[in-house]
Amino acid sequence: MRTPSTDPDSTDPDSTGQDSTAPDTTDPADGPDAPLRRAIGPKLLVLLVVGDILGTGVYAVTGKVAGKVGGALWLPFVIGFAIAALTAASYVELVGKYPKAAGAALYTQKAFRVPFLTFLVAFMVMCSGLSSASAAARAFSGDYLRTFADLPPTLVAVVFVLALAALNLRGVAESVKANVVLTLVELSGLLIIVGLGVYAVWTGGGEPARLAELDTGGTGFAVLTGVLGATGLAFFAFVGFEDSVNMAEETERPGRSFPRAIFLGVGITGTVYILVALVSSLLVGHRRLQGSSAPLLEVVRAGGVTFPPALFALMALCAVTNSALINMMMASRLCYGMANERILPRALARVLPVRRTPVVGIALTTALALGLVLTGGIEGLGDTTAFLLLCVFAVVNVAVLVLRRDRVPHRHFRTPAVFPVLGAAGALVLASPLADRAVEVYVRAAVLVVIGVALWGVNRLVMRVRGE
């Protein structure tokens, strides 16, 4: 449902007689305060959303999810899909009302007017992107890469992060174009898995009985907590759509582009994930999946069709590269947006001359990602990403209801009120101890929050000294 007023993405002139939201065709002076370039059209935005969601999660943690839930691997992905779709609807409404780069931080500030809460939300979002990119770096240096060469994993992960920073620094157009190619490659890899499943069913292969087997390591209440724990980890595969709202200032006609892009992106990836989960359980036992850091490669080997494992491993490497690239890109844009909102020091909004990319934000996020690469494995970093974002999603779902009282002078998507209510409840349940999460995840998240509080204090002190 849309509110009846003027759409900012229309070509109607504003009071100055010019279209205030049309792509800027002028040549603004390059400098630290130059605006970001609107380089993302509707089709690129859909691919950006799909590419950001696809990647490390499904390629790397599918086996770990199977270890938590057994043969009914599809169940956590179905539940995760539902919660992601509910929260995506809240993001679509908010980005339509406030097409700015700061995303969840902006929505939190407008809804609650508590700067400290705003900072924590923004910091948690940024850290979730960085932990996701770090998980991707670890996945890149794991079993998929060992198909080609046995190299020092930590060194590979560090070089991987630095290479992504260099591409990010060149510009959003280059980064998004790379995203398009990598998205098509990683989607092709998942469609190969689905095709193997279709062939197996057609030829009578696989074990359909496994799809109904729940093995959570306990009975009674332990079954519920096991399923929730598996869903919490599987939710890592769905994160990414929330990052796309940080590209609002670099997107053409964001009010029109984002609803279609986010809903299509979540729908496409959710469907593919559920099919991949069904095929994985159909062809491979959950213990074998659990023991591999390249679970989908195990599915390819068991598919009954001759397909070069090295080729699929290459596709998987492209997938985790794409996931890390977009997460690093979004984190730097989040820094840029927060700096413009004065949540972080203004220096973080500095733009590189000529390239007009947020150079200081890229430097900061790269340094933090390099630190996170050393803090854990794929599963721990993935679960940390999911936990941080589930906390943020709960806040965003509440914020969309609070902000219903704030009217804006343009049309935008409006989600039914029941969706954010259910989305907040689902996110809180998955973030709670009911989800049977490892202690290390809570410890890592707590350390990140402490770092955030320390940075908040330093930033406030600097602003007070400057009289701001």
N, C-alpha and C positions, 0 to 999 in steps of 0.2 A: 504494500500500500504506500502511496506517495502523498506527501503534503501538497496542497494546491498553491503553488507559487512558482516563481521564475527559476528555471534550471540554469545553474552557472555554466553548464557546458554548452548551452545553446549559443547561437551566433548573434543573438540580440545584443545591440550595443548597450553599454551601461550609461550612467549619467554623463560621462565625459564624451560619449559618442563613439567609444571604441570597445571592442570585445576584450574584456579583462581576463578571460580565461583561455582565449585562443593560443595556440603555440606561438611562442615569441620568435618572430622572424627578424627582429633587429639584431644588431651585433653589439651587445652590452660590453662595456669595458671589462677586460679580464682583471681579476684582483681578488682579494680575500673575501669580499662581500658580494661577488658576482652571483647571480642566481644559478640554480642547477638547470641543466639543459633538459627540455622535454623531448626525450628521445624514444619513449616507449609508447607504441600504439596498442590498440585492443588485442590484436593477434599475438604480439610479442608478450603482452601482459599475461594472457592465458598460458603461454608456454613458460613464462617466468614462474607462475604459481605452480603449475604441474611439475616443473623442474625442481622447484624448491622443496616440494613435498616428497617427490620420488627421490630415491637415492639410498643413503647410508642405512636408514631404518630397515627397509624390507630386504636389502641385499645382505646386511650384516647381522641383524638381531633376530631374524625369523627363527633361527635355531634355538636361541635363548628363550624366546617366547614359547616354543614347543616344549622345552624342558620344564617350564612352569605349569603348563596346562595339559600336556599330552597330545593325543591325536586330534582333539577338537581344536586345532590350531586356528581355525577360521573364527571361533567365537570371540576371542579378544579383539580381533580386527573389526568384527561387526559392531561391538560395543564402542570401540574407539572411533569408528566411522560416525556413529550416531552423535557422540559428544562433540566431535570435531565439526560436524555439520551444524549443530545447534550454536556453537560458538562462532562459526564462520558467519552466520546470519547476523550476529551482533556486530562483528567487525564491518560487515557490509553497510549496515545502517550508520555506524559511526564514521567510517571513511567518507561516506557520502555527505554527511553533515559537516565534517571538518577535514577537508583534503589537504592535510599537512603531513610532514615527514616524521613527526615524533610518535605516531601510532598510539600504543597503549598508554604511554606517559602523558600524552596530550589529553586523552579521554579521562584518565584518572584525575588530572588536575582540574579539568573543567567540571567533573562530577563532584569531587570532594573538597577541592580547594585546600588540600593539606600538602604543602610542598615536600615534606619528609616522605609521605606515602608515595607521592609522584616520583621522587627520586628512586626509592626502593623498587617500584614497579619497573621504571625505565632501566635500572641497573640489572634487575633480574632478567628482563627481556634480552638485554645485550649479552649477559653471561650465558643465557640459554643458547643464543646463536653461536657463541664462541665455543661452548662445550659440545654443541652439535658438530661444529667444524672440526674440533679436536677429535671427536669420535670418528669422523670421516677420515681424518689424517691417519688415525690408528688403523682403521679398516683398510685404507689404501696400502699400508705397509705390512698387511697380514697375509693370509693364505692366498688371496687372489693374486697378489704380486709375486708370491713365491712360486706360482705356476711358471713364471718367466725367469726369476733370479732370486737368489737368497741374499738379501742385503740387510744391513743393520736397521731394524724397524724404527728406532728413535731418530736416527739420522735421516731416514727417508721421510718421516713425518715432519721434521723440522724444515727440510728443503721443500716439501710439499706446501706448507703454510706460506713460506717466503715467496714461492712461485705464484701462488694465488694473490698475494698482496701486490705483486708487480702487475698482474693482469688487471686487478681492481683499480690500481692507480692510473692506468691508461684511460679509463673512462667507462661510464655506464653503458654506452652504446656497444663498445667492444665486449664488455662483460656479458651483456644480455645476448649478443649474437653468439658468443661462445656457449651460453646457456641453451640457446635453441638447438645447436648441433648436439650437445651432450644430452639434452632432454630426449631427443629423438633416438639416440643410441640406447639410453637406459630404458626407455619405454619399449624399444624393440627387444631388449633382453628379457623383460618381464613377459612380453607377448610370446616369446619363445617358450617360456615356462608354461604359460597357459596352453599353447599349442601342444606341448608334450602331454599335458593332462588330457586334452581332447583325444589325442591319439591313443593314450592308455585306456581311456574309457571305451573307445571305439573297438579296440582290439581285445578287450577283456582283461587288461592288465591292472596293476595296482590293487590295493586292498581297501575297498569302500568302508568296511567295518571300522577302520581306524578313525574315521571322521566323527564317530560318536563316542570315542573313548576319552574320558576325563581322567587324567592322572596328575593330581596336584600334590601328591605325597602325603595325603591325609584323608580324613573322612569328616562328614558333618560340616561344621563351620569352617574347617580348613579348606574345604572345596571352594567356598565362597571367597575366602581371602586369596586362595591360589589363583582363581579366575581374575580377581581384581588386580593381583600382582602382575599377572600376564598381560592384562589390559593396560596397566600403567606403563609397562615396557613397550608394548605394541603401539601405544600412543606416540612414542618417539617417531614412528614411521609417518604419522600424520602431521607433525609440526612443520611449519613453513608458510602456510597461507597467511599467518599473522604478520610475517615479515614483509609481504608484498605491500602492505599499506604504507610502509616507510618510503615507498617509491612514488607516493602520490604527487609530489612536486616535480617528478620527472616523467609523469604519465600524461598523455594527451587526453583531455576530457575525462578526468578521473571519476566524476559522478556517474557517468554512463558506462565507463569501462569496467570498474571494479565489481559491481554486482554479478555481471556475466562471468568475469574471469575467475572470481573466487568460487562461485557455486560450481562452475564447470570444472575447475581445478580439483576441488574436493571430491566432486562426484566421479570424475574420471579415475583419480588415484584410489579412492575408496573401493570402487568396483574392481580395479586391477588387483589391489591388495588382497581382497577377499578371495578372488579366483586363484591367485598365487598361493595363498594359505591352503586352500582346498587341494590344489595339485600337489603341494609339498607333502602334506599328510598322506595323500593317496599313494604317492610313490615311494616315500622314505619314512622309516620309523622315527618317532620323535627323539629317541635316545641318540640315534645317529646324527640327526639334525643338531641336537644340542651340543654334540662334541665337536662340531666343525665351525670355524670362523668364516667359512665360505659355504653356508648352507645351500644356497641355490645352485652352486656347482655340483653338490651331491645330487640334487634333483635332476640336473642335466645328465649326469652319469647314469642315473637309474631310469631314464626316460624311455629306453627301448628304441631310441632313434640315434643314429650316428650323427653327433654334432661335436665339432672340435671344442674340447674343454678350454683350450687356450683362447679361442675366440670369445667364448662366453666370459672368461676371466677378464679379458680386455674390456668387454662391455660393462662389467661390474666396476672396474677401475674408473671408467668414464662416469658411471653413476655416482660413486662416492666423491669424485672430483667435482661434479656439478653441484652436489649438495653442499660441499664445503665452500665452493666459490660463491654461491648465492648467500649462504649464511654470513660469510665474511663481508660481502658487499652490503647486506642489509644492516649488519652491526655498525659499519662505518657511517651509513646514512642515519642510523638512529642517534649516533653521537652528534652528527651535524644538526639533526632536529632538536635534540635536547639543548645543544649550545645556543641555538637560535631562541629557544624558550627560556634561556638563562637558568636552566636546571644544572648545567655544567658550564665551566668557564667558556667565555666567548671565543677563546683561541681555538677550540675544537670545531668551530664553524669555518675555519680558514679553508679557502678553496685554492687549489693549485692553479696558477695562471695558465692560460691556454687550454689545458685539459679540463679545467673547471670540475675537478673531483675533490672530495673532502680529505685533503692530504693528512691533516693532523688526526682526524678520526680513523683513517686507515692505519696510521702508524700505531696509535694506541691499541686498537683492536687486534692488530697483528701481534703486538707484544704480549697481550693477555692470552691470546690463543696459543702462543708458543709455551707459555707457562702451564696452561691446562693440559697440553699434550703429555706432560710428565706426571699427571695426577691419577691416572687410572686407565683401565681397559675400555673396550668398546661398550660393553654392557653397562659398566658403571657410569661412563660419561653420557651414554644414551639415556639412562634412567634419570640422571641428574637433569638433563635437558627437559625431559618430560615433566619431572616434578616442578621445576621452576616455572614452566609455562602453564601447568595446571593451576598453580597459585595465581598467576597473572590472569588466566582465563576466568577464574572465579571473580576477580575484581572487575574485569571488563564486562562480564555479563550483568553484574550489578550496576555498573556505570551506565549501561545503555538504558536501563529503567530510570535511573536518577535523572538522566539528561533528557528524558521525554519532556520535561518542563522548559527546556531551552529550545526556543523556536529559532530557526534560521530562515533567511529570505530566499530559499531556493528549494526545489524539489529534491527528494532523496528517498532511497529505499527505507521502508519501515517494517521491521520484523514483528510477528505476533508476540505479545508479551510473555506467553507461556514458554517460548523458546529460550530466552535468556534465563528464566527461572530454572528450567530443566538443565540448561547448560552449566549454570553455576553450581547446582546441586551435584551433578555428575562429576564436575572438575574437583570439587571439594572431597568427594568420596575417594576418587582415584589418588588425590594428593595425601590422603590421611593414612595412618598406620594400618588401616584395613587392607591396604594394597600390598601388604607383606613385602615391603621394600627393604633392601639391604641397608644396614646402618651407615655404611660408607657414603651412601647417597645423601642422607640427611646431614652428615658431617661436612661433606663437600659443599652442600648448599648453604649450611650455616657459616662456613668460612667465607664464602662469597658475599653473604649478607653483611658479615662483619667488615669485610673490605669496603663494601658499599657505604656502610655507616661512617667509616673512617674518611672516605672520600667526600662524603656529604659534609662532615665537620670541617675539613680543609677548605672546601669550596665556600662554605658560609663564612669562615674566618676571613678568607681573601676578599669576599664581597663586603664584609663589614669594614675591613681596613680601607678599602677603596671608597667607602661611603655609598655603596650601591643598594 
